[in-house]
Amino acid sequence: MNLDDQLSAFLGEEPRQSLADVFTAEVMKRAERQLFLERVSAAAAGAVVIGLVLWACAPALDLAVSAVAPSLAPVAAILVLAGAAMLAGGPSVWKRLGLSIR
């Protein structure tokens, strides 16, 4: 704490923000923005790769799904109904079920 900060604290004023602090904050914001953009681009590239793999496997997956789907349709209907009831009920239903959705 330098003398200006001590004087500001004694007088009850807020100390002025130095130019070094402002520069550091701007550099940190720019670094975080760059890291965010890198993460978003990596996630987008991963999504494209997964999409291409699923598109290439679509004929085999179509056969598998058409064989299994008729037996799973009632289970899917029950799950959709339960999910709709939970969403329609709101937080009171979630608390009674012991869920903490935030």
N, C-alpha and C positions, 0 to 999 in steps of 0.2 A: 504494500500500500504506500503510494507516494504521498508527498505533502499535499498535493491538490485533492487527492481522495480523502485524506484525513480532515482537511478544512471543509470539504463538502459534507462529510459525515457530521462534523461538529455543528455546521450551520443547518443541517437537516435538508440539504439539497441533494439531488441526485447528481453524481459525477458525470461529466461529459464523456461520451463514448469516443475513444481515441480512434484515429484513422487506421491504426494497425488492427484494432478489433474489427472495424468495418471491413477492411480488406480480407482478414481471415474468415469472416463470416461469408463474404461473397465467394471466396475460393472454395469453402466447404460446400456452399449451395451448388456451385458449378460441378464439383466432384460428385456430389450425391445425384444430381440430375444426370450426369454422364453414366454413373453406375446403374441408375434406374433404366435408362434407355438401353443399355447393354443387356440387362436382365429381360426387358420386354422383347427385345429382338431375339434373344436366345429362346424365350418361351414361344415366340411366333415361329421360329425355325423348327422347334420341336413339334409344334402342332401341325406344321406342314408335312413333316416327315411321317408322323403318325397317320395323318390323313391319306398320304400316298400309299402307305403300307396297307391300311384298311381298304383303300380302293382296289389295290392289287389283289387282295384276298377276298374281295366281295363275292365272287362266284361260290367259293367254298363256304363262306359264312352264310350266304343265302340258303344253301342246301341245309346247313346245320340248323339255322333258325327255323326254316319251314318244317323241319322234322320235330323240333322241340316245342315250338310255339303253341300248338293246340293244347298240350298238357299244362302249359304255364299260364294260359290266359285267365283261368279263374283266380289264380294266386295274384296275378298282376291287378286284376279288378279289385280284389280285397285290399291290396296295398294302396291303390289309388284312393279308394273310399276312406281308408284309415288316415291317409295323408290329408285328404280334403277336410275330414272332421277335425284333425289337429289344427290345421290352418284356420278353419272357420271358428273354432273355439277360442283361439288366442292364447295368451299367456296363462289364463286360469287353467286351461286343460293341460298345458305344458307342465305347470307346477304340480298338478295332481298326478301326472305320470312320472314325476321326478326328473324332468328334463330342464336344463337351463340353456335355452336358445337365446343368444344375444345378437 
